[in-house]
C-alpha cells in the first residue's frame, strides 16, 4: 500500500498516488501521533467500501472515527486514556452532527 511506482491493488482497491501530508502542529495538534483526517479518508476510500466496519484499537484523538463518519464507514474505536477518549468522542459526535445536517439539506 504505500509505495511509489509499481503497486499491487488490494482486491479492487489501490492507488498510484503519492500522498503529500501536512501533519497537525501547534495548537491544532490534539494527540502526539495524530494523523490528518483527510489523509485517513483517502486511505479508507482506497481500501474499503462504504458501510464497511473499521476498527481502530489505538483511537487517540479520533481522527479515524471522524474519517469514517465523513466517508460513510462504521467505526469501533478503543482508547485507554480517558482524556483522549473524551476528545475522540467529542470530535466524532461533532462530525456526526455535521454529517446529519448535510444529509437534511
C-alpha positions in Angstrom: 0.0 0.0 0.0 2.4 3.0 0.5 4.8 2.5 -2.4 6.0 4.8 -5.1 5.9 3.2 -8.6 4.6 -0.3 -9.2 1.9 -1.4 -6.8 -0.5 -4.3 -6.2 -4.2 -3.5 -5.8 -6.0 -4.8 -2.7 -8.9 -6.5 -4.3 -10.4 -3.7 -6.4 -8.8 -1.0 -4.3 -5.5 0.8 -4.5 -3.8 3.9 -5.8 -0.7 5.0 -7.6 -1.0 8.3 -5.7 1.9 9.5 -3.5 0.4 11.3 -0.6 1.9 14.6 0.5 0.6 15.1 4.0 0.7 18.2 6.3 0.8 16.8 9.8 -1.1 18.7 12.6 1.2 21.1 14.5 1.0 23.5 17.4 -2.4 24.3 18.9 -4.1 22.2 16.1 -2.5 19.0 17.3 -4.7 17.1 19.7 -2.5 13.9 20.1 1.2 13.2 19.8 0.7 10.8 16.9 -2.3 12.4 15.3 -2.9 11.9 11.5 -4.8 14.3 9.3 -8.4 13.3 8.9 -8.3 14.0 5.1 -5.3 11.6 4.8 -7.2 8.8 6.6 -10.3 9.5 4.4 -8.2 8.9 1.3 -6.9 5.6 2.7 -10.4 4.5 3.7 -11.7 5.2 0.2 -8.9 3.3 -1.4 -9.0 0.3 0.8 -12.6 -0.2 2.0 -16.2 0.1 0.8 -19.0 2.4 2.1 -20.7 0.7 5.0 -17.6 -1.4 6.0 -16.6 -1.7 9.7 -13.3 -0.1 10.6 -11.7 -0.9 14.0 -9.0 1.4 15.5 -7.6 -0.3 18.6 -5.5 2.8 19.4 -8.0 5.6 18.7 -6.1 8.5 20.2 -8.0 11.8 19.4 -10.4 10.0 17.0 -9.2 11.0 13.5 -10.1 7.6 12.1 -13.5 7.8 13.6 -14.1 11.3 12.1 -12.9 10.0 8.7 -15.3 7.0 9.0 -18.2 9.4 9.5 -17.1 11.5 6.6 -16.8 8.5 4.2 -19.9 6.5 5.4 -17.9 3.7 7.2 -18.9 2.2 10.5 -16.4 2.6 13.3 -15.3 1.0 16.6 -12.6 2.8 18.5 -10.6 1.7 21.6 -8.7 4.2 23.7 -7.3 3.5 27.2 -6.6 7.2 28.1 -9.8 8.8 29.4 -8.7 12.3 28.3 -8.1 11.3 24.7 -11.2 9.1 24.7 -13.3 12.2 25.6 -11.5 14.3 22.8 -12.2 11.5 20.3 -15.9 11.1 21.4 -16.5 14.8 21.1 -14.8 15.0 17.7 -16.8 12.0 16.3 -20.1 13.3 17.7 -19.4 16.7 16.1 -18.6 15.1 12.8 -21.9 13.0 13.0 -23.9 16.2 13.7 -22.4 18.0 10.7 -22.8 14.9 8.5 -26.5 14.5 9.6 -27.2 18.2 8.9 -25.7 17.9 5.4 -28.0 15.0 4.7 -31.0 17.1 5.6 -30.0 20.0 3.3 
